[in-house]
Amino acid sequence: MKVVAMPADPWACGHYRIAWPADVLKARGHDVTVIPPTEKSGFRVRVGTRADGTQELLDMEIPEADVIVIQRPARSMMVEMIKRLRETGIAVVVEIDDDLTNLHPHNIAYGTYRPGNPGGLSWRHTVEACKAATYVVTSTPRLQRVFAPHGRGQAIDNYVPEIYLTFEHQDTGFFGWAGTTKSHPDDLQVIGHAVPILMDQGFQFQALGGSHGLENALRLKRPVPAMPAVPLQAWASTMAQCFDVSMCPLSNSVFNASKSRLKAIEAMAVGVAWVASPREEYRRLYRESGVGLLADTPRQWVKVIKELMTNDSLRHEQAEAGREYMKTQTYQLNAWRWMEAWEQALKIQRGGA
């Protein structure tokens, strides 16, 4: 089976969901090709213009493949291309990792996927692409309800590269947050004044991912240490050097109901204890791993972070248990799940299910 996979971007989205599992599968002899997301990559197509000014797919180069994986298709032309590919017998898998239909208006991606934006991308096209696809793979079960109500799909959790487990963590004396308010515009607010309260009590806070919007979101009266965003290859190792307790707050929104466990498993893999909002995937991770602490109110956030920062034994137990659990949560042990999904798509395409 020949698979051609097309990540949506060269960053976390493209790597966690496409490139990293594909690398493991290729190393094991599977015929998987990843097409880097550049302006010159993709399909060669011939496009015309209808009388109403909309574009029409006239012709396209059909790649040599049994299965084509497309991440976050959001152009109207992609819907026509998926239909054309399926007509030739190629199975098309759409890969989705966020609920693009419910982005917060202040999320940096909102304008990109808002229907009617000048760029031509729209979550409505993504929904139609999923309808047209042979199979839909998502990062959480709830996303299946949004993008694969037809039942042709499955959820595959996020995992981490095995190398994450080798990054050494030494106590830093900091608790912190890894992220940016540009893509998490309303999440830090759920912890209320927890950070300034803890800082007033002598605990040290720092962020990884830049300082944009931090002071307002955290109700701070003064700037706090904030490391800028680092390349993806250095993200996890930098987390290990930044703090001892990682905060994973998520507001109680429809969008976040579909968010994956990614921030918590990154922390676990590098030996950092974590505290999270009790959203669906964090609750499931807590149940399945027996690791982590959940906090739902600002008072709870203060209590659990303080407990972890002052109780070295508890914090180290959490870190060690997290790393032990993550030994089972690597691409090296779980990449087969993507291959199984792609094989199922081909079976459906050929009328086997």
C-alpha positions as CSV (number, residue, x, y, z in Angstrom):
1,M,0.0,0.0,0.0
2,K,1.5,3.3,-1.1
3,V,0.6,6.3,1.1
4,V,1.1,10.0,0.3
5,A,0.6,12.3,3.3
6,M,0.3,16.1,3.2
7,P,0.8,18.0,6.5
8,A,-0.9,21.3,6.9
9,D,2.1,23.1,8.3
10,P,5.8,22.5,9.2
11,W,5.2,23.0,12.9
12,A,3.5,21.1,15.7
13,C,0.3,20.3,13.9
14,G,2.0,18.8,10.9
15,H,4.6,16.8,13.0
16,Y,2.5,15.4,15.8
17,R,-0.3,14.2,13.4
18,I,1.6,13.3,10.2
19,A,5.4,13.6,10.0
20,W,6.4,11.9,13.2
21,P,4.2,8.8,12.9
22,A,5.1,8.6,9.2
23,D,8.8,8.7,10.0
24,V,8.4,5.7,12.2
25,L,6.4,3.8,9.6
26,K,8.9,4.6,6.9
27,A,11.7,3.3,9.0
28,R,9.8,0.0,9.4
29,G,9.6,-0.5,5.6
30,H,6.1,1.0,4.9
31,D,5.7,2.9,1.6
32,V,4.9,6.3,3.1
33,T,5.8,9.7,1.5
34,V,5.4,13.0,3.3
35,I,5.0,16.0,1.0
36,P,6.4,19.1,2.9
37,P,3.9,22.0,3.1
38,T,5.5,24.6,0.8
39,E,4.1,26.9,-1.9
40,K,5.4,24.6,-4.6
41,S,4.1,21.3,-3.1
42,G,0.8,19.7,-3.6
43,F,-1.2,18.6,-6.6
44,R,-0.9,20.1,-10.1
45,V,-4.4,21.2,-11.2
46,R,-6.0,23.1,-14.0
47,V,-8.6,25.6,-12.8
48,G,-11.3,27.5,-14.7
49,T,-13.8,30.2,-13.7
50,R,-17.5,29.8,-13.7
51,A,-19.9,32.5,-14.8
52,D,-20.6,33.4,-11.2
53,G,-16.8,34.0,-10.6
54,T,-16.2,30.8,-8.6
55,Q,-13.4,28.5,-9.4
56,E,-14.0,25.2,-11.2
57,L,-11.6,22.2,-11.2
58,L,-11.0,21.3,-14.8
59,D,-8.3,18.7,-14.5
60,M,-5.7,17.5,-12.1
61,E,-2.6,15.3,-12.0
62,I,-3.5,12.0,-10.2
63,P,-0.6,11.0,-8.0
64,E,0.6,7.4,-7.8
65,A,-0.9,6.3,-4.5
66,D,-3.4,4.0,-2.9
67,V,-4.1,6.4,0.0
68,I,-3.7,10.1,0.2
69,V,-3.8,11.8,3.6
70,I,-4.7,15.5,3.7
71,Q,-4.5,17.6,6.9
72,R,-7.0,20.4,7.5
73,P,-8.2,20.9,3.9
74,A,-10.0,24.2,4.0
75,R,-10.3,25.4,0.3
76,S,-13.4,24.8,-1.8
77,M,-11.2,23.3,-4.5
78,M,-10.0,20.6,-2.1
79,V,-13.5,19.2,-1.9
80,E,-13.6,18.8,-5.7
81,M,-10.1,17.3,-5.6
82,I,-11.1,14.7,-3.0
83,K,-14.1,13.7,-5.0
84,R,-11.9,13.4,-8.2
85,L,-9.3,11.3,-6.3
86,R,-11.9,8.9,-5.0
87,E,-13.4,8.5,-8.5
88,T,-10.0,7.2,-9.6
89,G,-10.0,4.6,-6.8
90,I,-7.7,6.4,-4.4
91,A,-8.7,6.4,-0.7
92,V,-8.6,9.9,0.8
93,V,-8.1,10.4,4.6
94,V,-8.7,13.8,6.2
95,E,-6.7,14.5,9.3
96,I,-8.2,17.0,11.9
97,D,-6.7,18.0,15.2
98,D,-8.9,21.0,16.3
99,D,-12.6,22.0,16.2
100,L,-12.2,24.7,13.5
101,T,-15.9,25.3,13.5
102,N,-15.7,26.8,17.0
103,L,-12.6,28.8,17.1
104,H,-12.5,31.7,19.6
105,P,-12.8,35.1,17.8
106,H,-9.4,36.1,19.3
107,N,-7.7,32.9,18.3
108,I,-5.0,33.7,15.8
109,A,-6.5,31.0,13.5
110,Y,-10.0,32.5,13.6
111,G,-9.5,34.8,10.7
112,T,-7.9,32.1,8.6
113,Y,-10.8,29.7,8.8
114,R,-13.7,32.2,9.1
115,P,-16.1,31.8,6.2
116,G,-15.8,34.7,3.8
117,N,-12.3,35.7,4.7
118,P,-10.1,37.1,1.8
119,G,-7.8,34.1,1.9
120,G,-10.5,31.8,0.7
121,L,-10.0,29.2,3.5
122,S,-13.1,28.2,5.5
123,W,-14.0,25.7,8.1
124,R,-17.2,25.1,6.0
125,H,-14.9,23.7,3.3
126,T,-13.2,21.5,5.9
127,V,-16.6,20.0,6.9
128,E,-17.5,19.4,3.2
129,A,-14.1,17.8,2.6
130,C,-14.7,15.4,5.5
131,K,-18.1,14.5,4.1
132,A,-16.4,13.7,0.7
133,A,-13.4,11.8,2.2
134,T,-13.2,8.1,2.5
135,Y,-12.1,8.3,6.2
136,V,-11.5,11.0,8.8
137,V,-8.9,10.7,11.5
138,T,-9.1,13.0,14.5
139,S,-7.0,13.6,17.6
140,T,-10.0,13.2,20.0
141,P,-13.2,11.2,20.0
142,R,-15.3,14.4,20.3
143,L,-13.9,15.7,17.0
144,Q,-15.3,12.6,15.3
145,R,-18.8,13.8,16.2
146,V,-18.0,17.2,14.6
147,F,-16.2,16.0,11.4
148,A,-17.2,12.4,10.9
149,P,-20.9,12.0,11.8
150,H,-21.1,9.6,8.8
151,G,-19.2,7.1,10.9
152,R,-16.2,6.6,8.5
153,G,-13.4,7.5,10.8
154,Q,-11.6,7.0,14.1
155,A,-9.8,9.0,16.8
156,I,-6.1,8.5,17.4
157,D,-4.5,10.1,20.4
158,N,-1.5,12.4,20.3
159,Y,1.8,10.7,21.2
160,V,5.4,11.9,21.6
161,P,8.7,11.0,20.0
162,E,10.7,8.5,22.0
163,I,13.6,11.0,22.3
164,Y,11.5,13.1,24.6
165,L,12.0,10.6,27.4
166,T,15.8,11.1,27.2
167,F,15.6,14.9,28.0
168,E,17.0,15.4,31.5
169,H,15.0,17.5,34.0
170,Q,16.5,19.1,37.1
171,D,14.5,21.1,39.7
172,T,14.3,24.7,38.6
173,G,12.1,26.2,41.4
174,F,9.6,27.5,38.8
175,F,6.1,26.7,37.9
176,G,4.9,27.9,34.6
177,W,2.9,27.7,31.4
178,A,4.0,26.6,27.9
179,G,1.9,28.3,25.2
180,T,0.8,31.6,23.7
181,T,-2.3,33.7,24.3
182,K,-2.5,34.1,20.5
183,S,-3.8,30.6,20.2
184,H,-5.1,30.4,23.8
185,P,-6.9,33.7,24.2
186,D,-9.3,32.8,27.0
187,D,-7.6,29.9,28.8
188,L,-5.3,31.5,31.3
189,Q,-8.2,33.5,32.7
190,V,-9.8,30.4,34.3
191,I,-7.1,30.4,37.0
192,G,-8.0,33.9,38.1
193,H,-5.4,35.6,40.4
194,A,-3.7,32.3,41.1
195,V,-0.3,33.3,39.7
196,P,0.0,36.7,41.4
197,I,-1.2,35.1,44.7
198,L,1.5,32.4,44.4
199,M,4.1,34.9,43.5
200,D,3.2,37.0,46.5
201,Q,3.8,33.9,48.6
202,G,7.3,33.6,47.2
203,F,6.8,31.1,44.3
204,Q,8.5,31.8,41.0
205,F,6.6,31.7,37.7
206,Q,7.8,31.8,34.1
207,A,6.3,31.2,30.7
208,L,7.5,29.5,27.6
209,G,6.2,30.9,24.3
210,G,6.5,34.6,24.7
211,S,4.9,37.3,26.8
212,H,2.1,38.5,24.5
213,G,-1.0,39.1,26.6
214,L,0.4,37.4,29.7
215,E,0.0,40.3,32.2
216,N,-3.7,40.9,31.4
217,A,-4.6,37.2,31.2
218,L,-2.9,36.4,34.5
219,R,-4.0,39.6,36.3
220,L,-0.4,40.6,36.9
221,K,0.8,44.0,38.0
222,R,4.3,43.6,36.7
223,P,6.0,41.6,33.9
224,V,7.1,38.1,34.5
225,P,9.9,36.0,33.0
226,A,8.8,34.7,29.6
227,M,11.1,32.7,27.3
228,P,10.2,33.2,23.6
229,A,8.9,30.4,21.5
230,V,11.6,28.0,20.3
231,P,11.7,25.7,17.3
232,L,9.7,22.6,17.6
233,Q,12.8,20.4,17.8
234,A,13.8,22.2,21.0
235,W,10.3,22.7,22.5
236,A,10.2,19.6,24.8
237,S,13.8,19.9,26.0
238,T,13.3,23.6,26.8
239,M,10.2,22.7,28.8
240,A,12.3,20.4,30.9
241,Q,14.6,23.3,31.7
242,C,11.9,25.8,32.4
243,F,9.8,24.6,35.3
244,D,8.9,21.9,37.7
245,V,5.1,22.2,37.4
246,S,3.4,22.8,34.1
247,M,0.0,24.5,34.1
248,C,-2.5,23.3,31.5
249,P,-5.6,25.5,31.9
250,L,-8.5,25.4,29.4
251,S,-11.6,27.4,29.5
252,N,-14.9,25.6,29.5
253,S,-15.8,26.1,25.9
254,V,-17.1,24.0,23.0
255,F,-13.7,24.4,21.3
256,N,-11.8,23.1,24.3
257,A,-14.1,20.2,24.8
258,S,-12.3,18.7,21.7
259,K,-8.8,19.7,22.7
260,S,-6.3,16.8,23.1
261,R,-4.1,15.8,26.0
262,L,-1.0,17.2,24.2
263,K,0.3,19.8,26.7
264,A,0.1,17.3,29.6
265,I,1.9,14.5,27.8
266,E,4.7,16.8,26.7
267,A,5.2,17.7,30.4
268,M,5.0,14.1,31.5
269,A,7.5,12.9,28.9
270,V,10.2,15.3,30.1
271,G,9.6,14.7,33.8
272,V,7.5,17.7,34.7
273,A,4.5,17.4,37.0
274,W,1.3,18.9,35.6
275,V,-2.0,20.6,36.7
276,A,-4.9,20.9,34.3
277,S,-8.5,22.1,34.0
278,P,-10.9,19.2,34.2
279,R,-11.7,19.1,30.5
280,E,-12.6,15.8,28.8
281,E,-9.2,14.7,27.5
282,Y,-7.3,15.8,30.6
283,R,-9.8,13.8,32.8
284,R,-9.3,10.8,30.6
285,L,-5.5,11.1,30.8
286,Y,-5.8,11.4,34.6
287,R,-7.8,8.2,34.8
288,E,-5.7,6.2,32.4
289,S,-2.3,7.3,33.7
290,G,-3.0,7.9,37.4
291,V,-0.8,11.0,37.0
292,G,-1.6,14.7,37.2
293,L,-3.8,17.0,39.3
294,L,-7.0,18.7,38.2
295,A,-8.1,22.2,39.3
296,D,-11.4,23.8,38.4
297,T,-11.4,27.1,40.4
298,P,-8.7,29.7,41.1
299,R,-8.6,28.6,44.7
300,Q,-7.9,25.0,43.6
301,W,-5.2,26.1,41.2
302,V,-3.4,27.9,44.1
303,K,-3.8,24.9,46.4
304,V,-2.5,22.2,44.0
305,I,0.4,24.2,42.6
306,K,1.5,25.2,46.1
307,E,1.3,21.6,47.2
308,L,3.4,20.4,44.3
309,M,6.0,23.2,44.7
310,T,6.4,22.6,48.4
311,N,6.1,18.8,48.5
312,D,9.2,17.5,46.8
313,S,8.3,13.9,47.3
314,L,4.9,14.3,45.7
315,R,6.3,16.3,42.8
316,H,9.0,13.8,42.1
317,E,6.6,10.9,42.3
318,Q,4.3,12.6,39.8
319,A,7.2,13.3,37.5
320,E,8.6,9.7,37.7
321,A,5.2,8.1,37.3
322,G,4.4,10.4,34.3
323,R,7.6,9.4,32.6
324,E,6.9,5.7,33.2
325,Y,3.5,6.0,31.7
326,M,4.9,7.9,28.7
327,K,7.1,5.0,27.9
328,T,4.0,3.4,26.4
329,Q,2.9,6.6,24.7
330,T,5.5,7.1,22.0
331,Y,5.2,7.0,18.2
332,Q,7.6,4.1,18.2
333,L,5.0,2.0,20.0
334,N,1.8,3.6,18.5
335,A,2.5,4.6,14.9
336,W,0.8,1.4,13.8
337,R,-2.5,3.1,14.7
338,W,-2.1,5.4,11.7
339,M,-1.2,2.6,9.3
340,E,-4.3,0.6,10.6
341,A,-6.5,3.7,9.9
342,W,-5.1,4.1,6.4
343,E,-5.6,0.4,5.7
344,Q,-9.2,0.7,6.8
345,A,-9.7,3.7,4.5
346,L,-8.4,1.7,1.6
347,K,-10.7,-1.2,2.5
348,I,-13.7,1.1,2.5
349,Q,-12.6,2.7,-0.7
350,R,-12.5,-0.6,-2.4
351,G,-15.9,-1.7,-1.1
352,G,-14.7,-3.9,1.7
353,A,-16.7,-2.2,4.5
